[in-house]
Amino acid sequence: MAARRLWPWLGLAWLLSLPAAGGLPLAPGPRDEVLAAAMQRLREVFDIEELPPDVLPRKKPPQFMVDLFNKVADANGITRAPGLLEGDVVRSFEDRVVMDQYHFYFDISAMEKGEQMLKAEFRVFKLKRTHRCRRADMKHFCKVEVYELLESGSKIQKKHLIASRLLSLYTEGWEVFNVTQTVSKWVGNSSSNHGFLITTTHVFNNRIEHNLVKFAKSQGALQESRNALLVLFTNSNKRRSSSFVPSSTKLEMNSAKNDASRVPRETRITESSNAGMSRRPRAAAVPSAKSQVTACHRRELYVDFRAIGWSGWIIYPSGYNAFYCRGSCVFPLGESLNATNHATVQSIVHTLKLSEDVSTPCCVPDELKSLNLLYFDDKENVVLKNYKDMVATRCGCH
């Protein structure tokens, strides 16, 4: 029953993964080849070169990424409204420095080639100062400065100021800094990435005090949800190419074109003018009870990521309803069928049998929505990616 809820090629891949005792007619060799081809096509659709390792539920995603997913998509991953997400990919990288309280480093090598970065945010959680100073002249604010480290390994570190602001000593929360220009440089030259340095200074009684507040690090379960993040908003710049069209479909398309070119000109739409005056169009054949089928409509088609073994690294959703279109597009095409003018003319030509080679219009998706996936990549970074044209929201005759 589960196979009926998957795309045809998803269902094929799932069925082929069953033991041979299940009654499948395919031999082990061809079965394995078809399964491999189906899974390869699936990775192409989702733009995944290699399947990430299973990390759920051992590793938890950053709460920021979960909240972002819930903002742009519903529980099934369907986009709530276009334009909420900047770009079509959001990548989050967690801090990899453990010992130094004020040094933050992010390995961004997981970015794909050709990926266009739109914005980069450095997100860090400032902890509040636990001990209050009783002196009246003690100010409640400190200056926080974010630097790009220009080298590593030296005690006196060369750095470049990126941003600064005044923050309260006795409050805590997330601070977000725009670091787009700096990270763009790192993307172009990975060797220039030495991380960020944060300093906090306070002027007290004409004396400068350093490092008055601390920032959350990934030490212990309490701080895990507060670990610093580097979040990149990017465009993948990848569009579905003709390679996604099966070769058999291409041959059928080319064959249809060639057949259409061989049809005599007078039989393509109507007879010649003289024949048209002396011959009436053939009457439409009355469809029999067996040939009467349901009109074009949308049906459920659930894609279950557990069924194909992807649930160990996809965080949300666990599956989604892609829907598909099924039914007939016979004359007359009513308004409910969302028929194009071309489909209407084609249905008339087919019904009147003005050309033997013209079939009825096809029932296909008339409107599509995008799907959002939140998942761990092969380096255990959390990625939110938007995939266009994945869910059929309406069907029509074309």
ROLOMAR-448652 format. One line per field, with one value per residue: residue number from 0; residue in three letters; x, y, z of N, C-alpha, C in turn. Coordinates in steps of 0.2 Angstrom, whole numbers. Layout:
REM ROLOMAR-448652
i <- [NUM:...];
aa <- [ALA:...];
nx <- [X:...];
ny <- [Y:...];
nz <- [Z:...];
cax <- [X:...];
cay <- [Y:...];
caz <- [Z:...];
cx <- [X:...];
cy <- [Y:...];
cz <- [Z:...];
***
This chain:
REM ROLOMAR-448652
i <- [0:1:2:3:4:5:6:7:8:9:10:11:12:13:14:15:16:17:18:19:20:21:22:23:24:25:26:27:28:29:30:31:32:33:34:35:36:37:38:39:40:41:42:43:44:45:46:47:48:49:50:51:52:53:54:55:56:57:58:59:60:61:62:63:64:65:66:67:68:69:70:71:72:73:74:75:76:77:78:79:80:81:82:83:84:85:86:87:88:89:90:91:92:93:94:95:96:97:98:99:100:101:102:103:104:105:106:107:108:109:110:111:112:113:114:115:116:117:118:119:120:121:122:123:124:125:126:127:128:129:130:131:132:133:134:135:136:137:138:139:140:141:142:143:144:145:146:147:148:149:150:151:152:153:154:155:156:157:158:159:160:161:162:163:164:165:166:167:168:169:170:171:172:173:174:175:176:177:178:179:180:181:182:183:184:185:186:187:188:189:190:191:192:193:194:195:196:197:198:199:200:201:202:203:204:205:206:207:208:209:210:211:212:213:214:215:216:217:218:219:220:221:222:223:224:225:226:227:228:229:230:231:232:233:234:235:236:237:238:239:240:241:242:243:244:245:246:247:248:249:250:251:252:253:254:255:256:257:258:259:260:261:262:263:264:265:266:267:268:269:270:271:272:273:274:275:276:277:278:279:280:281:282:283:284:285:286:287:288:289:290:291:292:293:294:295:296:297:298:299:300:301:302:303:304:305:306:307:308:309:310:311:312:313:314:315:316:317:318:319:320:321:322:323:324:325:326:327:328:329:330:331:332:333:334:335:336:337:338:339:340:341:342:343:344:345:346:347:348:349:350:351:352:353:354:355:356:357:358:359:360:361:362:363:364:365:366:367:368:369:370:371:372:373:374:375:376:377:378:379:380:381:382:383:384:385:386:387:388:389:390:391:392:393:394:395:396:397];
aa <- [MET:ALA:ALA:ARG:ARG:LEU:TRP:PRO:TRP:LEU:GLY:LEU:ALA:TRP:LEU:LEU:SER:LEU:PRO:ALA:ALA:GLY:GLY:LEU:PRO:LEU:ALA:PRO:GLY:PRO:ARG:ASP:GLU:VAL:LEU:ALA:ALA:ALA:MET:GLN:ARG:LEU:ARG:GLU:VAL:PHE:ASP:ILE:GLU:GLU:LEU:PRO:PRO:ASP:VAL:LEU:PRO:ARG:LYS:LYS:PRO:PRO:GLN:PHE:MET:VAL:ASP:LEU:PHE:ASN:LYS:VAL:ALA:ASP:ALA:ASN:GLY:ILE:THR:ARG:ALA:PRO:GLY:LEU:LEU:GLU:GLY:ASP:VAL:VAL:ARG:SER:PHE:GLU:ASP:ARG:VAL:VAL:MET:ASP:GLN:TYR:HIS:PHE:TYR:PHE:ASP:ILE:SER:ALA:MET:GLU:LYS:GLY:GLU:GLN:MET:LEU:LYS:ALA:GLU:PHE:ARG:VAL:PHE:LYS:LEU:LYS:ARG:THR:HIS:ARG:CYS:ARG:ARG:ALA:ASP:MET:LYS:HIS:PHE:CYS:LYS:VAL:GLU:VAL:TYR:GLU:LEU:LEU:GLU:SER:GLY:SER:LYS:ILE:GLN:LYS:LYS:HIS:LEU:ILE:ALA:SER:ARG:LEU:LEU:SER:LEU:TYR:THR:GLU:GLY:TRP:GLU:VAL:PHE:ASN:VAL:THR:GLN:THR:VAL:SER:LYS:TRP:VAL:GLY:ASN:SER:SER:SER:ASN:HIS:GLY:PHE:LEU:ILE:THR:THR:THR:HIS:VAL:PHE:ASN:ASN:ARG:ILE:GLU:HIS:ASN:LEU:VAL:LYS:PHE:ALA:LYS:SER:GLN:GLY:ALA:LEU:GLN:GLU:SER:ARG:ASN:ALA:LEU:LEU:VAL:LEU:PHE:THR:ASN:SER:ASN:LYS:ARG:ARG:SER:SER:SER:PHE:VAL:PRO:SER:SER:THR:LYS:LEU:GLU:MET:ASN:SER:ALA:LYS:ASN:ASP:ALA:SER:ARG:VAL:PRO:ARG:GLU:THR:ARG:ILE:THR:GLU:SER:SER:ASN:ALA:GLY:MET:SER:ARG:ARG:PRO:ARG:ALA:ALA:ALA:VAL:PRO:SER:ALA:LYS:SER:GLN:VAL:THR:ALA:CYS:HIS:ARG:ARG:GLU:LEU:TYR:VAL:ASP:PHE:ARG:ALA:ILE:GLY:TRP:SER:GLY:TRP:ILE:ILE:TYR:PRO:SER:GLY:TYR:ASN:ALA:PHE:TYR:CYS:ARG:GLY:SER:CYS:VAL:PHE:PRO:LEU:GLY:GLU:SER:LEU:ASN:ALA:THR:ASN:HIS:ALA:THR:VAL:GLN:SER:ILE:VAL:HIS:THR:LEU:LYS:LEU:SER:GLU:ASP:VAL:SER:THR:PRO:CYS:CYS:VAL:PRO:ASP:GLU:LEU:LYS:SER:LEU:ASN:LEU:LEU:TYR:PHE:ASP:ASP:LYS:GLU:ASN:VAL:VAL:LEU:LYS:ASN:TYR:LYS:ASP:MET:VAL:ALA:THR:ARG:CYS:GLY:CYS:HIS];
nx <- [4:10:18:9:8:19:29:30:43:49:42:45:59:57:50:59:69:64:65:68:59:47:40:44:47:59:76:90:101:97:87:95:101:91:86:97:98:86:88:98:93:84:92:97:86:84:96:108:123:131:124:120:127:118:112:102:93:104:110:106:97:101:91:87:87:77:66:66:63:50:44:44:38:25:20:22:32:28:29:24:22:28:44:47:59:76:84:87:93:98:112:119:132:141:150:167:178:183:191:194:186:182:185:179:176:172:169:167:168:158:150:144:151:149:139:129:132:121:119:127:126:133:129:128:126:125:129:122:129:134:137:133:139:141:144:140:144:147:145:131:133:143:155:155:164:167:179:188:199:215:226:232:238:247:251:249:237:233:220:204:192:175:162:153:145:135:131:120:126:119:109:104:105:102:114:116:126:130:140:143:152:165:164:161:174:180:174:179:192:198:209:210:202:201:193:182:184:179:178:175:173:175:173:178:179:189:197:201:192:193:184:171:159:153:151:140:145:148:148:143:126:117:121:121:110:112:124:136:132:136:127:122:114:110:110:107:109:106:97:84:89:89:93:85:74:68:76:68:56:61:63:50:45:52:48:35:35:41:32:21:26:25:12:-1:-4:-17:-24:-21:-28:-40:-50:-46:-51:-60:-64:-69:-81:-89:-89:-95:-90:-85:-96:-95:-89:-100:-96:-93:-99:-89:-78:-80:-72:-66:-65:-52:-42:-35:-25:-20:-2:9:25:36:49:55:53:62:74:79:77:86:94:86:78:66:53:45:40:30:15:15:5:-3:-9:-23:-35:-47:-48:-59:-69:-84:-73:-75:-75:-70:-60:-49:-44:-33:-33:-27:-28:-42:-45:-38:-45:-57:-53:-49:-61:-70:-63:-54:-41:-32:-21:-21:-22:-32:-31:-19:-20:-12:-1:-6:-3:10:19:33:44:51:66:73:89:103:119:133:143:138:132:118:105:94:84:76:65:59:43:38:26:10:-3:-14:-24:-25:-31:-20];
ny <- [-6:6:9:14:27:35:44:38:34:34:25:14:13:10:-2:-10:-12:-22:-39:-53:-63:-57:-58:-51:-49:-45:-50:-51:-44:-34:-28:-22:-12:-4:1:8:17:24:29:38:47:53:59:69:76:82:88:83:77:67:56:62:57:47:56:59:54:59:71:88:101:118:130:141:138:129:137:146:137:134:146:149:138:126:112:102:106:114:129:143:157:165:173:175:169:173:171:154:145:142:141:135:136:130:135:131:132:128:131:144:158:170:168:164:152:146:133:134:127:118:125:125:124:138:143:157:170:179:186:186:182:184:176:177:172:182:181:186:197:191:196:211:227:238:251:268:275:266:261:254:249:241:241:232:224:217:208:203:191:192:183:168:159:168:177:191:196:200:210:215:228:225:227:236:240:246:237:231:227:218:211:197:188:185:192:199:201:209:201:200:205:201:187:185:187:176:165:167:165:153:151:163:163:165:166:175:187:193:207:215:230:242:257:262:273:280:270:256:242:225:212:210:203:187:175:162:146:130:121:108:103:113:124:121:124:137:140:148:154:154:161:159:166:161:159:145:144:134:126:115:104:98:86:80:75:60:48:41:48:59:54:50:63:69:60:63:75:73:65:74:83:75:74:77:94:98:90:92:102:105:101:103:118:115:102:104:111:102:91:85:87:73:65:65:51:42:40:25:16:10:18:30:40:47:64:76:78:82:71:62:60:54:56:48:50:41:29:28:28:40:46:48:59:70:83:90:90:74:69:72:78:77:76:72:73:66:59:62:72:76:82:91:104:109:124:120:112:120:122:126:138:132:118:117:119:108:97:99:96:83:77:79:72:77:75:61:59:67:68:67:82:83:78:88:95:111:121:124:122:127:116:115:109:104:100:89:91:83:86:88:101:111:114:123:122:127:120:122:120:108:103:99:110:112:105:104:104:102];
nz <- [0:3:-7:-17:-13:-17:-28:-45:-48:-36:-29:-37:-33:-20:-20:-27:-17:-9:-4:-15:-14:-13:-25:-36:-53:-58:-61:-50:-55:-65:-57:-47:-54:-59:-47:-42:-52:-50:-37:-40:-48:-40:-31:-39:-41:-29:-28:-22:-20:-13:-1:15:32:44:57:66:81:87:86:88:79:77:86:80:66:65:69:58:48:51:50:36:30:30:41:33:25:14:5:13:9:-6:-7:7:11:9:-5:-10:-2:14:25:40:51:64:79:80:89:105:117:118:124:117:104:88:76:60:49:33:21:16:7:-9:-26:-36:-29:-25:-13:-3:9:25:42:58:73:90:107:120:137:153:165:180:193:201:201:215:215:212:201:192:176:166:154:141:128:114:102:86:77:63:62:55:55:62:76:83:97:99:90:73:68:60:62:62:67:79:95:109:123:136:152:161:154:144:128:110:99:83:70:54:43:30:20:24:25:12:6:12:6:-7:-5:4:13:20:30:47:57:69:82:97:107:123:131:145:152:167:180:174:170:159:157:152:143:150:149:145:131:125:123:115:126:136:139:142:135:122:113:112:106:96:79:62:49:32:18:3:-15:-25:-39:-48:-60:-66:-78:-95:-94:-84:-91:-95:-107:-115:-115:-122:-134:-138:-139:-149:-159:-160:-165:-178:-183:-184:-193:-205:-207:-219:-225:-227:-219:-206:-198:-205:-219:-237:-245:-255:-252:-240:-243:-249:-240:-225:-208:-198:-188:-170:-161:-150:-133:-125:-111:-104:-109:-103:-91:-76:-75:-77:-63:-46:-37:-22:-18:-9:-3:6:17:25:20:10:16:21:32:43:41:37:44:45:33:38:27:12:3:-13:-23:-38:-56:-63:-75:-88:-102:-111:-124:-120:-113:-98:-87:-75:-77:-80:-93:-107:-121:-132:-128:-128:-142:-147:-141:-148:-162:-160:-156:-167:-176:-186:-188:-188:-180:-169:-152:-137:-125:-112:-95:-83:-70:-66:-58:-47:-31:-21:-11:5:13:28:34:38:32:24:33:45:46:47:35:26:13:-2:-14:-30:-38:-34:-28:-33:-35:-42:-55:-73:-90:-104];
cax <- [0:14:21:5:8:25:30:31:50:50:39:49:65:55:48:65:73:61:68:66:54:41:36:46:49:65:82:94:105:93:84:99:103:85:86:103:96:81:90:103:88:81:98:98:80:85:103:112:128:132:119:124:126:112:114:96:92:110:112:100:98:100:84:86:85:70:61:66:59:43:42:44:35:20:22:23:37:26:31:19:21:35:47:49:66:80:88:84:97:101:117:121:138:142:157:172:183:181:194:195:180:181:187:174:179:167:171:162:170:153:147:144:154:144:133:130:130:117:120:130:125:136:124:131:122:128:127:122:134:130:138:132:144:137:147:135:147:148:140:128:134:149:156:156:167:168:185:190:206:219:231:231:244:251:249:247:234:231:213:201:186:169:156:154:139:134:126:119:130:115:104:107:101:106:116:117:131:131:147:143:158:170:163:162:181:182:172:183:199:197:214:210:197:204:188:181:186:174:181:170:177:171:177:176:184:195:201:197:191:191:181:167:154:155:147:139:149:145:151:137:119:113:123:121:105:115:130:136:131:137:121:123:109:113:106:111:110:105:90:83:91:85:95:80:69:70:78:62:52:64:62:43:44:55:44:29:37:42:25:17:28:23:5:-2:-6:-24:-27:-19:-33:-46:-49:-45:-57:-65:-67:-73:-87:-93:-89:-96:-86:-87:-99:-91:-92:-103:-92:-97:-99:-82:-73:-81:-68:-66:-62:-45:-43:-29:-25:-14:4:13:32:38:57:57:52:68:80:82:74:91:97:81:75:59:47:46:37:25:11:17:0:-2:-15:-26:-41:-48:-49:-63:-74:-82:-69:-78:-71:-67:-54:-43:-41:-30:-36:-24:-31:-49:-45:-36:-51:-62:-51:-49:-68:-73:-59:-52:-35:-31:-15:-22:-25:-35:-26:-17:-21:-6:-1:-8:0:15:22:39:45:57:69:78:92:110:123:138:148:133:129:110:104:87:84:69:65:54:39:38:19:5:-8:-20:-23:-28:-30:-15];
cay <- [0:12:11:18:34:38:45:32:31:33:18:9:12:6:-9:-14:-13:-28:-46:-56:-67:-53:-59:-46:-52:-44:-53:-47:-39:-28:-25:-17:-7:0:4:13:23:28:33:43:52:56:63:74:81:86:92:80:73:61:55:63:51:48:59:60:60:60:78:92:106:124:132:147:135:126:143:148:133:135:153:149:132:123:106:97:108:118:136:147:162:166:179:175:167:177:166:147:140:145:137:137:133:131:137:125:134:126:133:152:161:175:167:160:149:142:130:135:123:114:128:122:129:142:146:164:172:185:189:182:184:181:176:175:173:186:180:192:198:188:200:218:232:242:258:272:278:260:262:248:247:240:241:225:225:211:209:198:189:192:178:164:156:172:180:197:195:206:210:221:229:224:230:238:242:246:232:231:221:214:207:192:187:184:197:197:205:208:200:198:207:197:180:184:186:169:161:167:163:149:152:169:162:163:167:181:189:198:210:219:235:246:263:263:277:282:264:252:235:221:205:210:198:181:172:155:141:123:116:106:103:119:129:118:128:144:140:154:152:159:159:161:166:160:156:139:145:128:125:108:104:93:79:77:72:53:48:38:54:63:50:51:70:70:56:66:81:71:63:80:86:71:74:82:100:99:85:94:106:105:98:109:122:112:97:107:113:96:86:87:84:67:65:63:45:42:36:19:16:8:23:36:40:53:70:78:81:81:65:62:56:55:54:46:49:35:23:27:28:47:50:49:66:75:85:92:86:67:67:77:76:80:76:71:74:60:59:63:79:75:88:98:105:114:129:117:109:125:121:132:138:127:112:117:118:101:93:99:93:76:75:79:67:81:73:55:59:71:64:72:85:79:81:89:100:118:126:121:126:124:112:116:104:106:93:89:90:78:89:89:107:111:117:124:123:128:117:124:116:101:101:101:112:112:102:107:101:106];
caz <- [0:4:-14:-21:-11:-19:-35:-48:-48:-29:-28:-40:-29:-14:-21:-29:-11:-6:-6:-21:-12:-13:-31:-41:-59:-61:-59:-46:-59:-68:-51:-43:-59:-59:-41:-42:-57:-47:-32:-43:-51:-34:-28:-44:-40:-23:-28:-17:-23:-9:5:22:37:49:64:70:85:91:86:88:75:80:86:75:59:66:69:52:44:53:47:29:28:35:44:27:21:8:6:15:4:-9:-5:14:12:5:-8:-10:2:21:28:46:53:72:81:81:94:111:123:118:125:113:97:85:70:56:43:28:15:13:2:-16:-31:-40:-25:-24:-6:-3:16:30:49:64:78:96:112:126:143:157:170:186:199:200:205:220:215:209:195:187:170:165:147:139:121:111:95:82:73:58:63:49:55:67:80:86:103:97:84:69:67:57:65:57:69:87:98:116:126:143:156:165:150:139:122:104:95:76:66:47:41:23:16:27:23:4:5:14:1:-13:-3:11:18:23:36:53:62:72:89:101:113:127:136:149:155:174:184:169:169:154:159:147:144:156:149:141:126:126:119:115:131:140:135:143:130:115:109:112:102:90:72:56:44:25:14:-4:-21:-28:-46:-51:-63:-69:-85:-100:-92:-80:-95:-97:-114:-118:-116:-127:-141:-140:-141:-156:-164:-161:-170:-184:-186:-186:-199:-210:-209:-225:-223:-227:-214:-199:-195:-208:-226:-241:-246:-260:-249:-234:-245:-251:-235:-218:-203:-196:-181:-164:-158:-143:-129:-122:-103:-102:-110:-98:-86:-72:-78:-75:-56:-42:-32:-17:-19:-3:-3:13:17:29:15:5:20:21:39:47:41:35:50:43:35:37:21:10:-2:-19:-27:-45:-59:-67:-78:-95:-105:-117:-126:-120:-108:-93:-83:-69:-80:-81:-100:-111:-127:-136:-126:-131:-149:-148:-140:-154:-167:-159:-156:-174:-180:-191:-189:-185:-176:-163:-146:-132:-121:-106:-88:-80:-65:-69:-53:-43:-26:-19:-5:9:17:34:34:40:26:25:38:50:46:46:29:24:5:-6:-21:-34:-43:-31:-26:-38:-31:-46:-62:-79:-97:-108];
cx <- [4:17:16:5:14:25:31:38:52:48:43:55:63:54:54:69:70:65:65:60:47:37:38:48:56:71:86:98:102:89:88:101:97:85:91:101:91:83:95:98:85:86:98:92:81:92:107:117:130:127:123:123:120:115:108:95:98:111:106:101:98:93:82:84:79:65:61:62:51:40:40:40:30:23:24:29:35:27:24:17:28:38:49:56:70:85:84:88:99:106:119:127:139:149:161:177:180:184:194:188:178:183:182:177:173:170:166:163:164:149:148:147:148:139:134:128:127:119:123:129:129:131:128:127:126:125:127:127:131:131:137:137:140:139:142:138:149:143:137:129:141:149:158:159:169:174:185:197:210:224:229:238:248:248:246:244:232:224:210:194:180:163:157:147:139:129:126:123:125:109:108:102:105:108:118:121:131:138:148:149:164:170:163:169:183:180:176:190:199:203:214:205:200:199:186:183:182:178:175:174:172:175:174:181:190:200:197:198:189:187:176:161:156:149:146:143:146:148:145:131:116:115:123:116:107:121:130:135:133:131:122:117:111:108:110:113:110:98:90:84:87:87:90:75:72:71:72:57:54:62:55:41:46:51:38:30:37:36:21:19:26:16:3:-5:-13:-27:-25:-24:-40:-44:-47:-51:-62:-68:-71:-80:-92:-93:-90:-91:-89:-90:-95:-94:-94:-99:-96:-96:-92:-77:-74:-77:-68:-62:-56:-46:-36:-30:-19:-8:9:20:35:46:59:57:58:74:83:80:80:95:92:78:68:58:49:44:32:21:12:10:1:-9:-17:-33:-41:-49:-53:-67:-81:-78:-72:-73:-67:-61:-48:-40:-38:-34:-34:-27:-39:-49:-43:-41:-56:-60:-51:-57:-71:-68:-56:-44:-34:-26:-16:-26:-29:-30:-24:-18:-15:-6:-2:-5:4:17:29:39:51:59:74:82:100:114:129:143:144:131:122:109:96:87:77:70:59:50:39:31:14:-1:-15:-19:-27:-27:-26:-14];
cy <- [6:14:15:26:38:39:39:29:31:26:13:7:8:-1:-13:-16:-19:-34:-49:-60:-64:-54:-55:-50:-51:-48:-49:-42:-33:-24:-20:-11:-2:4:9:19:27:32:39:49:56:61:70:79:85:89:89:75:66:61:57:57:52:51:61:54:62:68:82:98:113:127:137:144:132:131:145:144:134:142:153:144:130:116:101:100:113:125:140:153:164:173:180:173:170:172:159:142:144:139:139:133:135:132:131:126:132:130:141:154:166:174:162:158:145:139:130:132:119:118:125:127:132:145:153:167:179:189:184:186:180:181:173:177:176:184:186:192:196:193:207:222:237:249:262:274:272:260:255:245:246:240:235:227:218:212:202:197:188:186:174:161:161:175:187:197:201:205:216:222:228:228:232:241:242:241:233:225:216:211:202:191:186:191:195:203:204:207:198:200:203:190:179:183:179:164:161:164:159:150:158:169:160:165:174:181:194:201:214:223:239:251:264:267:278:276:259:245:230:214:205:205:192:179:165:151:134:118:115:107:109:124:127:122:135:145:145:150:157:156:162:160:166:158:150:140:139:127:118:109:99:86:76:73:65:52:45:44:58:60:51:58:71:66:59:72:79:68:68:83:82:71:79:88:101:94:88:98:105:102:104:112:119:106:99:109:107:90:88:84:78:68:62:56:45:38:31:20:15:14:29:35:46:59:72:81:79:75:65:58:58:52:54:45:43:29:22:28:35:50:51:56:71:77:86:93:79:65:72:75:80:81:75:72:68:62:61:70:79:81:86:100:111:119:125:113:113:123:127:132:133:120:111:116:110:96:93:95:85:73:74:75:71:79:66:55:63:68:70:76:81:83:82:94:107:123:122:125:123:120:115:110:107:99:95:87:85:80:91:97:107:116:118:126:122:125:119:119:109:98:103:103:113:108:105:103:105:102];
cz <- [0:-3:-18:-19:-13:-26:-39:-48:-41:-27:-31:-36:-23:-15:-23:-23:-7:-8:-12:-20:-12:-20:-36:-47:-61:-58:-55:-49:-61:-62:-48:-48:-59:-53:-40:-47:-54:-42:-34:-45:-45:-31:-33:-43:-34:-22:-23:-20:-19:-3:11:27:41:55:68:74:89:91:85:83:79:80:81:68:60:66:62:47:45:51:40:26:33:37:39:23:15:10:8:11:1:-7:3:15:7:2:-8:-5:9:24:35:48:61:73:82:86:101:117:123:119:120:106:94:78:67:50:38:21:12:8:-5:-21:-35:-36:-24:-17:-7:4:21:37:54:70:84:102:118:132:148:162:177:192:197:204:209:219:210:202:190:182:169:158:146:131:119:104:92:77:68:60:56:49:61:70:83:92:102:90:80:67:63:60:60:60:77:89:105:118:133:146:159:161:146:133:116:101:88:73:59:45:34:19:18:24:15:3:7:9:-5:-11:4:16:22:29:42:59:64:80:91:107:117:132:139:152:162:178:180:168:164:157:153:148:150:156:144:136:127:121:119:120:136:136:136:137:123:111:109:109:97:84:67:51:38:21:7:-9:-24:-35:-50:-54:-66:-76:-89:-98:-87:-84:-97:-105:-118:-120:-122:-134:-143:-142:-148:-161:-165:-166:-177:-187:-188:-192:-206:-212:-214:-222:-222:-222:-206:-195:-198:-215:-230:-242:-250:-256:-243:-237:-247:-246:-228:-213:-200:-189:-176:-162:-151:-139:-126:-114:-101:-103:-106:-92:-82:-75:-74:-67:-52:-37:-28:-19:-14:-4:4:13:21:25:11:9:21:28:44:47:39:42:49:35:35:30:18:5:-8:-24:-35:-49:-63:-69:-85:-96:-111:-118:-123:-113:-104:-90:-77:-71:-81:-88:-103:-117:-132:-135:-129:-138:-151:-147:-145:-160:-166:-159:-163:-179:-186:-193:-185:-180:-170:-158:-142:-128:-115:-100:-84:-74:-68:-64:-48:-37:-24:-12:-1:13:22:35:36:34:28:31:44:51:44:40:28:17:3:-13:-24:-37:-40:-29:-31:-34:-35:-52:-67:-85:-101:-114];
***
